[in-house]
Amino acid sequence: MTEDLLNDSYVVTLSCPDRPGIVHAVAGALLLAGCNITDSQQYGSQATGTFFMRVEATTTASQAELHSSLDPVAKAFEMQLTLNPAGRRVRTLLMASKSAHCLNDLLFLQRSGTLPIEIPAIVSNHRDLAGLAEFYGIPFHHIPVTPETKADAEDALRGIMAENDVELTVLARYMQVLSDSLCTELTGKAINIHHSFLPSFKGAKPYHQAHARGVKLIGATAHYVTAALDEGPIIEQEVIRVDHRRTAEQFVQMGRDVEGRTLAQAVQWHAEHRVLLDGNRTVVFN
C-alpha cells in the first residue's frame, strides 16, 4: 500500500459526556466531509457516564477539511477528539536497563513491520544494551541515574524527547522510578510492563518467589505510567499456566516471553489509537 493511499484513511477517536445523538452527529460530520466509514466501535461507561468512540474512514478530503467538519460536533458535545492518518507511525522512545528481552521484541517487530511505530532513540541508565541498539541502527543514549543526579537525568531525557518529537515512551524493563512530575507530563503517553505478581511478590527475583510459593499462573501487565508505582490504567494482561515440574529458571524464561508479548500488544493498540482513558481504567477497541 502506498503512502498516498494510507493518507486517505483516518482514525477518529473521541470521548465525551454520554447523551443521545453522538453517533448520528459524528457520522453526519464524516458524511459531510465525503467519508466512507469502514469501521466503527463505541462504548458507554456507566461508571463514569462517558461515551467513547473509534471510527475508521476513507476520504479524498484533507485532514484540515476533516477537522473543519468535525470541530463543530466536538464543541457541541464537549468532546476530546483526535484525528490521525491510519497507519502513521507513532514516534516512540524506548527505555530499558539491562534486560534485553522486551527491547529486542519491540525492535524486531518494528523492523518486521508489525508495529506501526518509529523508534528515533533508545535510552538506558546502563551501557549493556548499546550493542543491541547498534545492531538495529538506533541512536543509543546512556543517561546514568543516581539519587543525586535524578533531576538532571530527567531533564536530559526531556531534551531527547523534545529533540526527537517523541509521542510515546515505552519502559521496556527500565528499572528506574520516574519522578511524579515526569509521570504527570507523560500521562497517557508512557507504557510500562511488569510481572503480574505485584503486589504479592515485590522486590528482587519475583519469579523465584512465585516458584517458592508454588503458584499455578504467571503473567505480565502492560499499563500506562502514573505517579502511583505500577498502578496505572491497565492496557493488556496475559497469564500462562505453570506447575510443579517447572524450575525457577523456567519460570523466568516463560515470564520474559509473556512480558514481551504483552508489552508489544499494548504498544500496538496504543499506536493504532485503540486505547482511550476512562479514569483509572482503559477502553480498548480491539
Secondary structure as UniProt FT lines:
FT   HELIX           3..7
FT   STRAND          9..17
FT   TURN            20..21
FT   HELIX           22..32
FT   TURN            33..34
FT   STRAND          36..45
FT   TURN            46..49
FT   STRAND          50..58
FT   HELIX           63..76
FT   TURN            77..78
FT   STRAND          80..85
FT   TURN            86..87
FT   STRAND          90..96
FT   HELIX           101..111
FT   TURN            112..113
FT   STRAND          117..124
FT   TURN            128..129
FT   HELIX           130..136
FT   STRAND          140..142
FT   TURN            147..149
FT   HELIX           150..163
FT   TURN            164..165
FT   STRAND          168..171
FT   HELIX           180..185
FT   TURN            186..188
FT   STRAND          190..195
FT   TURN            196..201
FT   HELIX           206..213
FT   STRAND          217..224
FT   TURN            229..230
FT   STRAND          234..241
FT   TURN            244..245
FT   HELIX           248..271
FT   TURN            272..273
FT   STRAND          275..278
FT   TURN            279..280
FT   STRAND          281..284
//
